[in-house]
């Protein structure tokens, strides 16, 4: 009889420990994704919406005025690009490809980072006339106080 009682309490203790652990795991998983991550993802999506509407000043307003940029078009190192220069860069891209647009394929947020995979496409004005183009791109935005403070963009520039 004593052995049955011992095993009964041991089983209850074991079950309650595993149940507590499961509950703590669930709670810690929920708490690791703060509302800030969802807000950052929403801001990233809004910046792409402004880009696709060719609202360059609105698009550049999502970035800090001292945003660190890592982009093959700027070279191999980080450079600071202010909002005015960022808007000018995209205006120039629009003059080269008036229908430029970005189509997001994946987006993921964690802590202060949002990673976006997308296909940039359009029709380029070239010496041979107009040519359709598309380019897969991945960028990682780092947010601080609701602004993108670092934009790391990766794509193959070709030869």
C-alpha positions in Angstrom: 0.0 0.0 0.0 2.8 2.4 0.9 4.5 1.7 -2.4 1.3 2.5 -4.3 0.9 5.8 -2.5 4.6 6.6 -3.1 4.3 6.0 -6.8 1.0 7.9 -6.9 2.7 11.0 -5.4 5.8 10.6 -7.5 3.7 10.4 -10.6 1.7 13.5 -9.6 5.0 15.4 -8.8 6.5 14.3 -12.1 3.3 15.3 -14.0 3.1 18.7 -12.3 6.8 19.5 -13.0 6.4 18.7 -16.7 3.1 20.6 -16.9 4.8 23.7 -15.3 7.7 23.4 -17.7 5.3 23.3 -20.7 3.4 26.3 -19.5 6.6 28.3 -18.9 7.9 27.4 -22.4 4.6 28.6 -23.9 4.7 31.8 -21.9 8.4 32.5 -22.8 7.7 31.9 -26.5 4.9 34.4 -26.4 7.0 37.0 -24.6 9.9 36.7 -27.0 7.8 38.2 -29.8 6.9 41.6 -28.5 4.4 43.9 -30.2 7.5 45.9 -31.5 8.3 43.0 -33.9 4.8 43.2 -35.4 5.1 47.0 -35.6 8.4 46.7 -37.4 7.0 44.3 -39.9 4.1 46.6 -40.5 6.5 49.5 -41.1 8.5 47.5 -43.5 5.4 46.6 -45.5 4.3 50.2 -45.5 7.8 51.3 -46.8 7.4 48.8 -49.7 3.9 50.1 -50.4 5.3 53.7 -50.7 8.1 52.3 -52.9 5.6 50.6 -55.2 3.5 53.8 -55.4 6.7 55.7 -56.4 6.3 58.1 -53.4 10.0 58.5 -52.9 9.9 61.1 -50.1 7.3 59.0 -48.2 9.4 55.9 -48.7 12.6 57.6 -47.5 10.8 58.9 -44.4 10.8 55.3 -43.1 14.6 55.5 -42.8 16.6 57.5 -40.3 18.5 60.4 -41.7 21.8 58.7 -40.7 20.8 55.2 -41.9 23.7 52.8 -42.4 23.4 51.1 -45.9 25.1 48.0 -47.1 24.2 47.7 -50.8 26.2 46.5 -53.8 25.3 49.7 -55.6 27.3 51.7 -53.0 30.2 49.3 -52.9 31.4 46.7 -50.4 31.2 48.8 -47.3 28.5 50.4 -45.2 27.7 54.0 -46.1 25.4 56.6 -44.5 22.6 57.6 -46.8 20.3 60.4 -45.7 16.6 60.6 -46.7 17.1 63.2 -49.4 19.8 61.1 -51.2 17.7 57.9 -50.8 14.7 59.6 -52.4 17.0 60.9 -55.2 18.4 57.4 -55.8 14.9 55.9 -56.3 13.8 58.8 -58.5 16.8 58.0 -60.7 15.8 54.3 -60.7 12.3 55.3 -61.8 13.7 57.4 -64.7 15.6 54.3 -65.8 12.6 51.9 -65.2 9.3 53.9 -64.9 7.3 50.8 -63.8 9.7 49.5 -61.2 8.0 47.6 -58.4 8.9 45.2 -55.6 6.9 42.0 -55.0 7.5 40.6 -51.5 7.9 36.8 -51.4 8.8 36.3 -47.7 9.0 38.6 -44.6 10.2 37.7 -41.2 10.8 39.7 -38.0 12.8 39.0 -34.9 13.8 41.5 -32.2 14.7 44.7 -34.0 15.3 43.1 -37.4 13.0 42.5 -40.3 14.2 40.4 -43.3 12.4 40.8 -46.6 12.8 38.7 -49.7 11.3 40.2 -52.8 11.5 40.3 -56.6 12.2 43.8 -58.0 11.0 44.1 -61.6 10.1 46.5 -64.3 10.8 47.6 -67.8 14.2 49.3 -68.5 14.9 51.9 -71.1 18.0 50.7 -73.0 19.8 51.4 -76.2 17.9 48.4 -77.7 14.5 49.8 -76.6 12.5 48.6 -73.6 13.5 45.4 -71.9 11.7 43.6 -69.1 13.9 42.7 -66.1 13.5 41.1 -62.6 16.0 40.7 -59.8 15.6 38.6 -56.6 16.7 40.7 -53.6 16.9 40.2 -49.8 17.2 43.0 -47.3 17.5 43.1 -43.6 16.2 46.3 -41.9 17.2 47.1 -38.4 14.7 49.3 -36.6 15.1 51.8 -33.7 12.3 53.9 -32.4 10.1 53.2 -35.4 12.8 54.1 -38.0 15.0 51.9 -40.2 18.6 52.7 -38.9 20.4 50.0 -41.0 19.5 48.7 -44.4 21.5 45.7 -45.5 20.5 44.7 -49.1 21.8 41.7 -51.0 21.5 40.9 -54.7 23.6 39.7 -57.5 24.8 42.7 -59.6 25.9 40.4 -62.4 28.9 41.2 -64.5 
